[in-house]
Amino acid sequence: MAELENLVLEHLRAIRGSIEPLDRKVERLEAKVESRFDHVEARIDELDTRVAGLTHAVVAAFGALGHRLDDHERRIARIDAERA
């Protein structure tokens, strides 16, 4: 019976010895994935900031165009009033 227990223990040690390198490999891969995920999150944040800036610029540009249109309409009205 002790021989059988020794054989089982030997196999268990061999299995544990096979599992430990795999555990380390999984840990390295998890760290790599986490690092890439952090990089992607940072990039998304950067793009969000850029999109917000572009949105603000577009809104400001349309506002400026609206003011210029108003200015032109006032000039046209003034010229028409002077001609009349």
All heavy atoms as an XYZ file, in Angstrom:
671
protein
N       0.822     -1.192      0.000
C       0.000      0.000      0.000
C       0.866      1.257      0.000
O       0.538      2.221     -0.673
C      -0.911     -0.044      1.230
C      -1.984      0.988      1.240
S      -3.153      0.629     -0.058
C      -4.449      1.675      0.425
N       1.950      1.262      0.749
C       2.847      2.417      0.790
C       3.439      2.665     -0.584
O       3.670      3.815     -0.970
C       3.944      2.191      1.813
N       3.672      1.561     -1.314
C       4.207      1.705     -2.663
C       3.217      2.436     -3.563
O       3.598      3.300     -4.350
C       4.477      0.301     -3.239
C       5.758      0.225     -4.018
C       6.015     -1.198     -4.449
O       6.539     -1.980     -3.651
O       5.653     -1.482     -5.603
N       1.958      2.114     -3.445
C       0.905      2.766     -4.224
C       0.796      4.248     -3.839
O       0.682      5.124     -4.714
C      -0.439      2.056     -3.997
C      -1.618      2.586     -4.803
C      -1.321      2.516     -6.292
C      -2.865      1.797     -4.475
N       0.864      4.539     -2.539
C       0.822      5.933     -2.083
C       2.014      6.713     -2.615
O       1.879      7.861     -3.048
C       0.803      5.981     -0.550
C      -0.508      5.559      0.051
C      -0.462      5.541      1.563
O       0.585      5.910      2.156
O      -1.469      5.144      2.162
N       3.179      6.103     -2.598
C       4.376      6.763     -3.130
C       4.226      7.040     -4.623
O       4.641      8.094     -5.120
C       5.625      5.929     -2.868
C       6.039      5.971     -1.412
O       5.683      6.896     -0.697
N       6.775      4.962     -0.968
N       3.658      6.076     -5.350
C       3.440      6.240     -6.786
C       2.464      7.394     -7.042
O       2.698      8.239     -7.920
C       2.902      4.935     -7.391
C       2.703      4.923     -8.901
C       4.030      5.157     -9.615
C       2.079      3.617     -9.340
N       1.390      7.449     -6.253
C       0.407      8.531     -6.402
C       1.070      9.867     -6.085
O       0.893     10.848     -6.818
C      -0.820      8.276     -5.495
C      -1.705      9.524     -5.419
C      -1.614      7.083     -5.989
N       1.824      9.933     -4.993
C       2.506     11.173     -4.636
C       3.494     11.601     -5.716
O       3.625     12.786     -6.029
C       3.217     11.020     -3.291
C       2.307     10.970     -2.063
C       3.129     10.656     -0.807
C       1.562     12.273     -1.896
N       4.177     10.651     -6.299
C       5.131     10.955     -7.372
C       4.406     11.550     -8.576
O       4.853     12.535     -9.169
C       5.864      9.664     -7.773
C       6.969      9.878     -8.774
C       7.664      8.566     -9.110
O       7.928      7.774     -8.184
O       7.924      8.362    -10.305
N       3.275     10.976     -8.915
C       2.492     11.497    -10.047
C       1.932     12.888     -9.724
O       1.931     13.770    -10.593
C       1.359     10.540    -10.418
C       1.811      9.344    -11.174
N       2.386      9.415    -12.419
C       1.796      8.019    -10.858
C       2.698      8.206    -12.846
N       2.347      7.332    -11.891
N       1.494     13.078     -8.501
C       0.985     14.388     -8.102
C       2.085     15.451     -8.174
O       1.843     16.574     -8.621
C       0.387     14.341     -6.687
C      -0.950     13.611     -6.561
C      -1.358     13.532     -5.100
C      -2.023     14.297     -7.385
N       3.293     15.100     -7.744
C       4.419     16.041     -7.835
C       4.725     16.374     -9.305
O       5.014     17.522     -9.652
C       5.651     15.465     -7.159
C       5.578     15.502     -5.657
C       6.900     15.034     -5.025
N       6.680     14.710     -3.634
C       6.649     13.480     -3.123
N       6.857     12.433     -3.896
N       6.428     13.292     -1.848
N       4.653     15.347    -10.140
C       4.917     15.566    -11.566
C       3.848     16.476    -12.164
O       4.157     17.380    -12.963
C       4.961     14.229    -12.301
N       2.597     16.250    -11.771
C       1.509     17.098    -12.273
C       1.704     18.532    -11.796
O       1.578     19.482    -12.571
C       0.136     16.535    -11.829
C      -0.147     15.223    -12.562
C      -0.969     17.556    -12.074
C      -1.348     14.457    -12.024
N       2.025     18.697    -10.504
C       2.258     20.029     -9.958
C       3.422     20.694    -10.687
O       3.370     21.878    -11.010
C       2.557     19.960     -8.464
C       2.659     21.351     -7.863
C       2.971     21.358     -6.380
N       2.114     20.487     -5.619
C       2.533     19.734     -4.595
N       3.803     19.769     -4.229
N       1.703     18.968     -3.940
N       4.465     19.926    -10.945
C       5.613     20.466    -11.678
C       5.243     20.902    -13.090
O       5.818     21.849    -13.628
N       4.272     20.238    -13.699
C       3.812     20.625    -15.038
C       2.898     21.839    -14.982
O       2.857     22.637    -15.920
C       3.049     19.471    -15.684
O       3.887     18.354    -15.848
N       2.154     21.963    -13.898
C       1.182     23.051    -13.787
C       1.860     24.375    -13.457
O       1.470     25.424    -13.975
C       0.114     22.708    -12.721
C      -0.769     21.570    -13.246
C      -0.728     23.915    -12.366
C      -1.760     21.055    -12.226
N       2.886     24.378    -12.638
C       3.532     25.622    -12.211
C       4.045     26.473    -13.375
O       3.785     27.673    -13.413
C       4.629     25.325    -11.196
C       4.079     24.931     -9.840
C       5.148     24.489     -8.855
O       6.332     24.378     -9.266
O       4.799     24.244     -7.699
N       4.736     25.898    -14.364
C       5.160     26.743    -15.503
C       3.964     27.305    -16.275
O       4.005     28.437    -16.760
C       5.983     25.800    -16.387
C       6.367     24.661    -15.519
C       5.313     24.557    -14.465
N       2.900     26.501    -16.356
C       1.704     26.990    -17.054
C       1.070     28.141    -16.283
O       0.609     29.119    -16.878
C       0.688     25.853    -17.234
C       1.116     24.731    -18.182
C       0.101     23.607    -18.164
C       1.318     25.257    -19.592
N       1.051     28.043    -14.967
C       0.532     29.141    -14.146
C       1.338     30.417    -14.371
O       0.759     31.507    -14.512
C       0.583     28.785    -12.654
C      -0.565     27.906    -12.206
O      -1.580     27.832    -12.939
O      -0.441     27.298    -11.118
N       2.652     30.296    -14.407
C       3.498     31.476    -14.634
C       3.245     32.062    -16.019
O       3.176     33.282    -16.187
C       4.969     31.115    -14.452
C       5.359     30.907    -12.994
C       6.865     30.818    -12.819
N       7.436     29.651    -13.477
C       7.551     28.440    -12.918
N       7.131     28.243    -11.686
N       8.096     27.436    -13.579
N       3.066     31.184    -17.000
C       2.800     31.662    -18.361
C       1.463     32.399    -18.419
O       1.359     33.467    -19.034
C       2.785     30.477    -19.339
C       2.620     30.890    -20.778
C       2.721     29.708    -21.717
C       2.584     30.155    -23.158
N       2.687     29.041    -24.088
N       0.458     31.854    -17.760
C      -0.854     32.509    -17.724
C      -0.752     33.864    -17.032
O      -1.331     34.848    -17.491
C      -1.903     31.593    -17.034
C      -3.170     32.357    -16.699
C      -2.227     30.392    -17.904
N      -0.016     33.931    -15.941
C       0.161     35.201    -15.236
C       0.837     36.240    -16.126
O       0.450     37.410    -16.139
C       0.970     34.992    -13.956
C       0.199     34.287    -12.857
C       1.068     33.917    -11.668
O       2.288     34.212    -11.682
O       0.530     33.323    -10.724
N       1.861     35.809    -16.893
C       2.537     36.745    -17.808
C       1.564     37.223    -18.885
O       1.531     38.412    -19.222
C       3.749     36.081    -18.456
C       4.964     35.999    -17.578
C       6.220     35.618    -18.342
N       6.070     34.505    -19.256
C       6.250     33.212    -18.947
N       6.597     32.886    -17.710
N       6.099     32.268    -19.836
N       0.775     36.297    -19.423
C      -0.187     36.681    -20.463
C      -1.263     37.608    -19.906
O      -1.670     38.564    -20.572
C      -0.816     35.439    -21.084
C       0.116     34.582    -21.942
C      -0.576     33.290    -22.360
C       0.588     35.350    -23.163
N      -1.716     37.334    -18.687
C      -2.702     38.213    -18.065
C      -2.135     39.620    -17.877
O      -2.824     40.612    -18.122
C      -3.150     37.653    -16.712
C      -4.096     36.486    -16.816
C      -4.418     35.873    -15.458
O      -3.652     36.101    -14.486
O      -5.425     35.151    -15.373
N      -0.885     39.695    -17.445
C      -0.249     41.002    -17.257
C      -0.125     41.728    -18.595
O      -0.349     42.949    -18.675
C       1.126     40.834    -16.616
N       0.207     40.989    -19.643
C       0.342     41.583    -20.967
C      -1.009     42.115    -21.458
O      -1.100     43.223    -21.978
C       0.888     40.527    -21.932
C       1.305     41.048    -23.269
C       1.943     39.928    -24.072
C       2.498     40.412    -25.378
N       3.114     39.325    -26.150
N      -2.057     41.321    -21.266
C      -3.399     41.738    -21.680
C      -3.839     42.964    -20.882
O      -4.386     43.913    -21.443
C      -4.411     40.580    -21.518
C      -5.845     41.070    -21.640
C      -4.135     39.486    -22.541
N      -3.569     42.954    -19.586
C      -3.947     44.093    -18.747
C      -3.217     45.357    -19.190
O      -3.806     46.442    -19.258
C      -3.639     43.798    -17.283
C      -4.175     44.839    -16.340
C      -4.009     44.446    -14.892
O      -4.062     43.250    -14.580
O      -3.822     45.358    -14.075
N      -1.949     45.211    -19.533
C      -1.170     46.351    -20.005
C      -1.749     46.901    -21.311
O      -1.895     48.116    -21.476
C       0.286     45.937    -20.207
O       1.005     46.963    -20.828
N      -2.086     46.008    -22.210
C      -2.679     46.448    -23.480
C      -4.037     47.093    -23.250
O      -4.393     48.079    -23.900
C      -2.798     45.275    -24.448
C      -1.466     44.858    -25.014
C      -1.597     43.792    -26.040
N      -0.285     43.436    -26.559
C      -0.081     42.432    -27.365
N      -1.072     41.660    -27.743
N       1.133     42.172    -27.795
N      -4.810     46.520    -22.331
C      -6.111     47.087    -22.013
C      -5.954     48.501    -21.467
O      -6.688     49.414    -21.856
C      -6.834     46.193    -20.996
C      -8.212     46.663    -20.645
C      -9.261     46.507    -21.531
C      -8.457     47.267    -19.423
C     -10.538     46.945    -21.213
C      -9.723     47.712    -19.092
C     -10.763     47.547    -19.982
N      -4.986     48.691    -20.572
C      -4.726     50.025    -20.026
C      -4.341     50.997    -21.142
O      -4.775     52.145    -21.159
C      -3.622     49.979    -18.968
C      -4.056     49.281    -17.692
O      -5.277     49.090    -17.484
O      -3.165     48.892    -16.902
N      -3.535     50.509    -22.082
C      -3.124     51.349    -23.210
C      -4.333     51.730    -24.060
O      -4.474     52.894    -24.461
C      -2.084     50.609    -24.061
C      -1.688     51.342    -25.295
N      -0.871     52.441    -25.269
C      -2.012     51.144    -26.596
C      -0.705     52.894    -26.498
N      -1.393     52.126    -27.318
N      -5.213     50.770    -24.308
C      -6.413     51.039    -25.110
C      -7.317     52.034    -24.381
O      -7.842     52.961    -25.006
C      -7.166     49.721    -25.418
C      -8.553     49.993    -25.979
C      -6.363     48.873    -26.400
N      -7.475     51.867    -23.075
C      -8.291     52.819    -22.308
C      -7.713     54.224    -22.388
O      -8.454     55.198    -22.556
C      -8.391     52.387    -20.840
C      -9.411     51.320    -20.583
C      -9.575     51.044    -19.103
O      -8.576     51.115    -18.355
O     -10.713     50.767    -18.700
N      -6.402     54.339    -22.268
C      -5.753     55.652    -22.351
C      -5.972     56.257    -23.737
O      -6.229     57.463    -23.866
C      -4.266     55.531    -22.047
N      -5.881     55.441    -24.759
C      -6.076     55.919    -26.139
C      -7.520     56.375    -26.356
O      -7.761     57.394    -27.000
C      -5.714     54.793    -27.121
C      -5.761     55.194    -28.553
C      -4.599     56.093    -28.926
N      -4.630     56.293    -30.352
C      -4.584     57.483    -30.927
N      -4.418     58.541    -30.196
N      -4.642     57.587    -32.219
N      -8.476     55.618    -25.799
C      -9.884     56.008    -25.910
C     -10.112     57.350    -25.221
O     -10.810     58.215    -25.757
C     -10.803     54.901    -25.323
C     -10.819     53.689    -26.264
C     -12.217     55.420    -25.093
C     -11.511     52.474    -25.680
N      -9.529     57.519    -24.032
C      -9.659     58.793    -23.324
C      -9.084     59.940    -24.145
O      -9.672     61.026    -24.226
C      -8.964     58.728    -21.957
C      -9.692     57.838    -20.967
O     -10.876     57.511    -21.207
O      -9.069     57.460    -19.955
N      -7.935     59.683    -24.768
C      -7.299     60.706    -25.608
C      -8.206     61.062    -26.788
O      -8.398     62.234    -27.108
C      -5.955     60.189    -26.111
C      -5.233     61.123    -27.041
C      -3.963     60.494    -27.607
O      -3.265     59.787    -26.857
O      -3.683     60.707    -28.795
N      -8.778     60.037    -27.421
C      -9.661     60.282    -28.563
C     -10.930     61.003    -28.131
O     -11.422     61.881    -28.853
C      -9.993     58.967    -29.267
C      -8.826     58.311    -30.000
C      -9.241     56.948    -30.523
C      -8.323     59.190    -31.136
N     -11.468     60.656    -26.963
C     -12.644     61.354    -26.446
C     -12.355     62.839    -26.268
O     -13.181     63.687    -26.619
C     -13.084     60.756    -25.102
C     -13.837     59.452    -25.251
O     -14.251     59.121    -26.375
O     -14.006     58.760    -24.221
N     -11.178     63.135    -25.739
C     -10.791     64.531    -25.534
C     -10.685     65.253    -26.874
O     -11.163     66.387    -27.028
C      -9.440     64.601    -24.791
O      -9.586     63.940    -23.539
C      -8.996     66.026    -24.570
N     -10.081     64.575    -27.848
C      -9.927     65.194    -29.173
C     -11.277     65.417    -29.838
O     -11.519     66.454    -30.452
C      -9.031     64.335    -30.056
C      -7.586     64.324    -29.574
C      -6.740     63.354    -30.327
N      -6.366     63.918    -31.606
C      -5.699     63.257    -32.539
N      -5.339     62.017    -32.321
N      -5.390     63.831    -33.681
N     -12.183     64.437    -29.707
C     -13.515     64.569    -30.309
C     -14.271     65.719    -29.643
O     -14.940     66.508    -30.321
C     -14.303     63.240    -30.202
C     -15.773     63.442    -30.512
C     -13.708     62.203    -31.141
N     -14.153     65.824    -28.324
C     -14.816     66.924    -27.622
C     -14.271     68.266    -28.116
O     -15.042     69.212    -28.339
C     -14.620     66.789    -26.115
N     -12.963     68.344    -28.298
C     -12.356     69.573    -28.808
C     -12.822     69.894    -30.217
O     -13.133     71.050    -30.540
N     -12.888     68.874    -31.058
C     -13.353     69.084    -32.434
C     -14.819     69.494    -32.463
O     -15.220     70.362    -33.241
C     -13.143     67.814    -33.263
C     -11.700     67.483    -33.615
C     -11.617     66.118    -34.283
C     -11.129     68.545    -34.544
N     -15.626     68.868    -31.609
C     -17.044     69.224    -31.541
C     -17.197     70.685    -31.145
O     -17.982     71.430    -31.743
C     -17.774     68.319    -30.527
O     -17.620     66.958    -30.929
C     -19.237     68.662    -30.421
N     -16.424     71.093    -30.140
C     -16.467     72.490    -29.709
C     -16.057     73.418    -30.857
O     -16.694     74.462    -31.082
C     -15.545     72.695    -28.505
C     -15.503     74.096    -28.020
N     -16.535     74.679    -27.321
C     -14.553     75.054    -28.153
C     -16.216     75.937    -27.051
N     -15.020     76.187    -27.528
N     -15.018     73.049    -31.581
C     -14.543     73.879    -32.699
C     -15.601     73.979    -33.797
O     -15.815     75.062    -34.362
C     -13.247     73.302    -33.256
N     -16.267     72.880    -34.094
C     -17.300     72.890    -35.140
C     -18.472     73.763    -34.712
O     -18.986     74.572    -35.498
C     -17.766     71.448    -35.461
C     -19.024     71.442    -36.308
C     -16.649     70.687    -36.162
N     -18.896     73.618    -33.462
C     -20.002     74.444    -32.960
C     -19.615     75.918    -33.003
O     -20.414     76.771    -33.422
C     -20.405     74.001    -31.531
C     -21.346     74.998    -30.891
C     -21.034     72.617    -31.567
N     -18.397     76.231    -32.593
C     -17.929     77.623    -32.618
C     -17.883     78.147    -34.053
O     -18.264     79.301    -34.311
C     -16.561     77.729    -31.958
N     -17.441     77.312    -34.986
C     -17.363     77.745    -36.390
C     -18.754     78.033    -36.944
O     -18.966     79.033    -37.646
C     -16.666     76.674    -37.223
N     -19.720     77.160    -36.637
C     -21.081     77.416    -37.114
C     -21.656     78.676    -36.462
O     -22.370     79.449    -37.105
C     -21.995     76.214    -36.846
C     -21.932     75.184    -37.925
C     -21.374     73.953    -37.672
C     -22.427     75.445    -39.188
C     -21.311     72.994    -38.669
C     -22.364     74.497    -40.188
C     -21.801     73.267    -39.932
N     -21.316     78.886    -35.196
C     -21.761     80.123    -34.535
C     -21.186     81.343    -35.220
O     -21.888     82.340    -35.445
N     -19.903     81.278    -35.562
C     -19.252     82.396    -36.249
C     -19.877     82.626    -37.616
O     -20.094     83.781    -38.026
C     -17.755     82.120    -36.384
N     -20.191     81.534    -38.321
C     -20.843     81.692    -39.629
C     -22.210     82.346    -39.488
O     -22.599     83.186    -40.298
C     -20.986     80.334    -40.320
C     -19.716     79.724    -40.887
C     -19.988     78.322    -41.396
C     -19.164     80.598    -42.005
N     -22.923     81.963    -38.428
C     -24.240     82.573    -38.188
C     -24.106     84.061    -37.932
O     -24.899     84.870    -38.446
N     -23.085     84.459    -37.153
C     -22.864     85.889    -36.888
C     -22.483     86.627    -38.165
O     -22.937     87.756    -38.397
C     -21.784     86.088    -35.822
C     -22.227     85.694    -34.457
N     -23.243     86.332    -33.803
C     -21.799     84.717    -33.618
C     -23.424     85.773    -32.622
N     -22.561     84.787    -32.490
N     -21.655     86.001    -38.988
C     -21.262     86.655    -40.253
C     -22.466     86.828    -41.162
O     -22.613     87.854    -41.821
C     -20.181     85.837    -40.965
C     -18.838     85.930    -40.246
C     -17.759     85.209    -40.972
N     -17.436     85.927    -42.207
C     -16.680     85.451    -43.169
N     -16.162     84.247    -43.050
N     -16.423     86.149    -44.242
N     -23.337     85.803    -41.177
C     -24.547     85.899    -41.993
C     -25.414     87.051    -41.488
O     -25.935     87.840    -42.290
C     -25.313     84.576    -41.947
C     -26.605     84.507    -42.742
C     -26.329     84.744    -44.229
C     -27.288     83.170    -42.546
N     -25.555     87.156    -40.175
C     -26.320     88.267    -39.592
C     -25.707     89.608    -39.974
O     -26.428     90.558    -40.323
C     -26.386     88.144    -38.064
C     -27.235     86.972    -37.598
O     -28.032     86.449    -38.415
O     -27.082     86.570    -36.424
N     -24.375     89.703    -39.908
C     -23.694     90.945    -40.291
C     -23.971     91.307    -41.742
O     -24.243     92.466    -42.071
C     -22.180     90.823    -40.075
C     -21.784     90.782    -38.613
O     -22.615     91.162    -37.760
O     -20.642     90.354    -38.321
N     -23.900     90.300    -42.611
C     -24.157     90.554    -44.045
C     -25.602     90.978    -44.267
O     -25.871     91.884    -45.061
C     -23.832     89.317    -44.883
C     -22.378     89.052    -45.021
N     -21.492     89.958    -45.561
C     -21.632     87.967    -44.686
C     -20.265     89.455    -45.544
N     -20.325     88.237    -45.010
N     -26.517     90.357    -43.556
C     -27.922     90.729    -43.720
C     -28.153     92.162    -43.250
O     -28.904     92.924    -43.884
C     -28.821     89.756    -42.948
C     -28.932     88.398    -43.601
C     -29.744     87.395    -42.791
O     -30.054     87.677    -41.615
O     -30.053     86.339    -43.341
N     -27.498     92.561    -42.147
C     -27.625     93.946    -41.672
C     -27.019     94.923    -42.688
O     -27.579     95.988    -42.953
C     -26.943     94.091    -40.313
C     -27.789     93.598    -39.162
C     -27.232     94.051    -37.814
N     -25.955     93.422    -37.473
C     -25.836     92.249    -36.867
N     -26.897     91.565    -36.540
N     -24.645     91.764    -36.593
N     -25.881     94.573    -43.260
C     -25.258     95.445    -44.275
C     -26.168     95.596    -45.498
O     -26.332     96.705    -46.029
C     -23.914     94.880    -44.724
C     -22.820     95.080    -43.739
C     -21.515     94.556    -44.269
N     -20.495     94.549    -43.243
C     -19.416     93.808    -43.268
N     -19.209     92.990    -44.281
N     -18.542     93.879    -42.300
N     -26.723     94.465    -45.920
C     -27.615     94.514    -47.082
C     -28.830     95.395    -46.760
O     -29.255     96.223    -47.577
C     -28.047     93.102    -47.508
C     -26.848     92.361    -48.096
C     -29.199     93.135    -48.498
C     -27.096     90.876    -48.325
N     -29.380     95.240    -45.557
C     -30.531     96.032    -45.165
C     -30.152     97.512    -45.106
O     -30.935     98.393    -45.533
C     -31.063     95.563    -43.813
N     -28.938     97.818    -44.605
C     -28.496     99.212    -44.529
C     -28.318     99.799    -45.929
O     -28.746    100.922    -46.211
C     -27.174     99.285    -43.751
C     -26.726    100.712    -43.488
C     -25.503    100.782    -42.580
N     -24.571     99.673    -42.720
C     -23.451     99.731    -43.451
N     -23.097    100.810    -44.063
N     -22.663     98.674    -43.521
N     -27.698     99.009    -46.817
C     -27.505     99.494    -48.200
C     -28.846     99.701    -48.873
O     -29.057    100.716    -49.578
C     -26.627     98.486    -48.977
C     -25.195     98.514    -48.436
C     -26.648     98.808    -50.466
C     -24.321     97.410    -48.986
N     -29.774     98.769    -48.682
C     -31.113     98.920    -49.271
C     -31.810    100.154    -48.716
O     -32.478    100.891    -49.455
C     -31.977     97.675    -49.007
C     -31.559     96.467    -49.850
O     -30.825     96.671    -50.839
O     -31.961     95.336    -49.505
N     -31.613    100.427    -47.417
C     -32.241    101.600    -46.800
C     -31.628    102.874    -47.359
O     -32.331    103.874    -47.584
C     -32.091    101.535    -45.280
N     -30.314    102.866    -47.597
C     -29.659    104.053    -48.145
C     -30.102    104.315    -49.579
O     -30.198    105.463    -50.004
C     -28.136    103.883    -48.082
C     -27.553    103.965    -46.682
C     -26.060    103.660    -46.650
O     -25.474    103.371    -47.711
O     -25.484    103.672    -45.538
N     -30.345    103.266    -50.336
C     -30.779    103.422    -51.734
C     -32.203    103.932    -51.801
O     -32.580    104.600    -52.765
C     -30.689    102.088    -52.463
C     -29.297    101.677    -52.791
C     -29.303    100.429    -53.614
N     -27.944     99.964    -53.872
C     -27.640     98.773    -54.334
N     -28.584     97.897    -54.539
N     -26.391     98.460    -54.554
N     -32.972    103.590    -50.831
C     -34.387    103.971    -50.883
C     -34.639    105.406    -50.549
O     -34.041    106.323    -50.456
C     -35.189    103.123    -49.888
